[in-house]
Amino acid sequence: MKSLKLISSAIAMLICFVTMAQERTITGTVTDESQTPLPGVQIIIKGTKKYSQTDFDGKYSIQAQKGDALVFSYVGLDTQTFYIQSSNIINVVLKSSHAELQEVVVVGYGTSDVEYEDRSYARAERRKEKKEAKQALQGKVAGVQVQNNIGYAASPSPTIAIRGTASISPKNEPMYIVDGVKMKANQMSKINPNDIDNVSVLKDQAATSIYGNKASNGVVVISTKNEIYKNLSEKELDKKLNIMPIPTEPTQEDYDSFVENAFESPKTAPLSTFSIDVDNASYTNIRRFLNNGQQVPKDAVRVEEMVNFFKYTYPQPKNEHPFSINTEVSDSPWNSKNKILKIGLQGKNIPTEDLPASNLVFLIDVSGSMDDMNKLPLLKQSLKILVDELRSKDKVAIVVYAGAAGLVLPPTSGNEKKTIINALDNLQAGGSTAGGAGIELAYKIAAENFIKSGNNRVILATDGDFNVGSSSNSDMEKLIEEKRKTGVFLTCLGYGMGNYKDSKMEILADKGNGNYAYIDNIQEANRFLGKEFKGSMFAIAKDVKIQIEFNPKQVQSYRLIGYENRKLRPEDFKNDAIDAGELGSNHTVTALYEIIPTGIKSDYLAEQPDDLKYTKTETSSNNYSNELATIKFRYKKPDGDKSIEMVQIIENKSVGLEKASDDMKFSSAVAWFGLKLRDSKLIADKSSKEIIKLAKQGNSNDAEGYKAEFIRLVETSKHYN
């Protein structure tokens, strides 16, 4: 009997492993009949609790296997079911529904016996005459207007106006009562049409006599089968309807303030030195603000992270170095007399099978602040994407922290995916945030399981809201600088909104041999942790520094665009003790300089030195007329301590913007938009129309649609900035 039980258990485990192996990522786009992308469409695997949701562009991603049924639902449109066959891409067109709101009934809300007596009476009455809700709400009930806000990220729910108002706006929004509970429009729009039992509309005195002056714009009353929303609080409603909270203003969010780089003279500042930055958290955070219809905080805008979100077509390195160097000079789109110098690095693409074994420690914040839908639930789904990329030679441990820190999963082989996923699924939020204790324990576990010449990395996932122990930014900086000496790398994944602490996340990534991403939705998790797994998780070079010497014969003034918190002193360039950024497999890094050529009159010129008595710039007989600048790079191998130097001359050769590469046009457009969001005083032209025009000219190699999404964000920003 015992043998039979063991065999049954082994078979069950085998089935689990086979099931996991068969799972794959299904992606696609959901649109309406006019081909407009639909944000907020719910995608559920039939018969399971696994779900996903479309983003701003109607795109989705979900883990499923052949034979699974994907159910696509959206209020106002017919629910559709698609079965997964051989294709990993399923694009869906949802058609208008004719059955979402079936009947009309007039009820109040609350929990009194009278209400339910009235409801019973109304149900008896409705048997005499049934009406389609579309007829009831649009056209058949006088003075009712319904507008489906499809395609508007800030207002995805339908807008309803009662009493014949001339225009539909939030000011004319009626009251919504569902199962006796007052709901907001975004909550009401998430109700599954199949759950609706009946609907009623109250206007004028009929509405205000029951609900008071707050019902002056009318009332839409809905009751569902089995009254599934009865007595739920607002937070419980959001959770049940999978609604991520959107604060009106990010008043508790924390960003480090910084001053925009100014123009400098090569005569007084001949060297410009900085660390590379592969992070792109700023861009996805900005995308979150714009998609939510919010003003973008200026200090949330780090231009280099916006530019580096996008991939550019730089060639692979052809020598012993781990990256290629690519430069281009063209016209500045925002200051017509100036030039833009683009410097692009392309990291070597290492085949997956040749990547070293990974020793990963997931350090997960499970404090009370992580309870929202766009925090711990999204975090767990995100890390499952990373788990799917792991191999048998990789191992994962899970450390969590709230009021204290603890190990919930010891180092586990990457092929035991079910075990790792079960550990993630069991995590729940609650308590305070002992972030310092969590970091100490995570690095201890990583060090105890250190793989020589391997990929040793702590992956911190949090909203950054540390409030117990070493919580100040300076304490965190000292702690993470000390842990960096262990040779363990760091990846920071940021989640949430409202109380998000970007400043802490950036410090940890900058000081800890790390990188930093902000995960605003499951699609971003799939991009960073799935599609770009190698670049995000495997360093091919560390402490990468750049130093440029501009030729004063050709350059009056220059300024580095972005990288304000990555600037280094000239003497730091050759100091191997100074930390700098890491470069991952197949990563690209782009930096832009704005240049005022010699002989050009400009309001932005750096202050030139007066004639000095004792110190003068030596004049060489060689004016290097064919050289714009000399650029130097220093980097270390991932497990090395000594830097390797590379040198390259940049020719004094410029092409007009119309003849520049697509990469130059698009990266300049992204930087331009970032400077506009920061309200830069150093750009003359702030036209969104011109930014969009330039971005469209440079939009190529966009299979994933990220560049097209950027263009739509610029269009959206005109309404909020």
Number of C-alpha atoms within 10 A of each C-alpha: 6 7 8 9 10 11 12 12 12 12 12 12 13 12 12 14 15 11 13 18 13 12 15 14 15 17 18 15 20 24 21 17 12 9 12 14 22 25 26 28 25 20 23 19 21 16 10 9 7 14 19 22 21 24 23 23 22 21 22 26 25 24 19 21 21 14 11 17 20 23 17 25 23 25 23 22 20 19 21 16 17 16 15 17 13 9 9 15 14 17 13 18 19 21 16 15 15 14 16 25 25 19 23 25 23 21 27 22 18 16 13 10 9 11 15 16 12 14 18 13 14 15 17 11 12 16 9 7 8 14 16 18 21 19 15 20 23 18 12 13 17 13 15 19 19 15 13 15 14 17 18 18 20 17 18 21 24 16 20 24 26 27 18 13 13 10 10 16 12 12 9 19 19 25 24 20 22 24 23 23 22 20 20 18 19 16 19 20 20 22 19 17 21 15 15 21 18 23 25 20 24 25 21 15 14 16 23 17 12 14 16 11 13 12 22 22 23 27 28 25 25 25 23 19 12 11 15 14 20 18 15 15 13 14 12 12 19 20 15 15 17 19 17 14 15 17 13 11 14 17 12 12 19 19 18 13 12 11 9 20 16 15 21 23 21 21 18 12 13 14 18 21 22 23 24 23 25 25 28 22 28 25 26 19 24 25 21 22 22 22 18 18 20 21 17 21 17 18 17 21 23 27 26 28 26 23 29 24 23 20 19 23 13 18 15 16 16 10 8 7 16 23 27 18 19 15 19 20 26 23 23 22 21 20 17 11 14 18 24 25 23 19 19 23 24 25 26 23 17 16 10 12 8 7 15 16 20 24 26 28 28 22 27 27 32 25 25 16 23 26 16 21 16 21 25 27 17 19 25 18 22 23 21 21 22 17 21 20 17 19 17 13 13 20 23 23 23 23 24 27 26 25 20 17 23 16 18 14 17 14 19 19 19 22 20 17 23 17 14 23 16 10 15 22 13 9 16 14 18 16 14 19 27 24 29 23 19 24 22 14 19 28 25 15 20 24 17 8 16 20 15 11 12 17 23 26 26 27 23 27 27 28 27 29 23 23 15 16 15 17 18 13 15 11 12 22 19 14 18 22 17 12 20 17 11 14 19 23 27 27 24 25 26 25 25 30 24 16 16 22 22 24 17 23 28 24 20 25 23 25 22 28 25 30 28 27 29 27 27 23 24 22 21 18 25 23 16 23 25 21 15 16 19 22 22 24 25 25 23 26 24 25 22 23 28 23 21 20 17 25 20 18 16 21 21 24 26 27 19 23 22 24 20 16 19 15 19 20 11 16 10 17 24 14 11 15 11 13 21 28 24 28 31 28 25 23 24 23 26 25 24 25 17 21 25 26 19 12 10 11 11 14 6 16 17 18 11 13 10 6 9 8 6 5 7 10 9 6 7 7 6 6 12 15 11 13 16 23 18 16 21 16 20 22 26 21 18 20 16 13 13 13 19 14 15 12 13 14 15 19 16 16 11 16 13 11 18 13 11 16 16 21 24 27 25 25 27 26 27 27 23 28 25 24 23 21 22 18 13 14 11 16 16 11 14 16 14 19 12 15 26 21 15 24 27 18 16 21 19 16 13 13 8 10 13 15 22 16 15 21 21 14 18 20 14 18 21 12 11 11 14
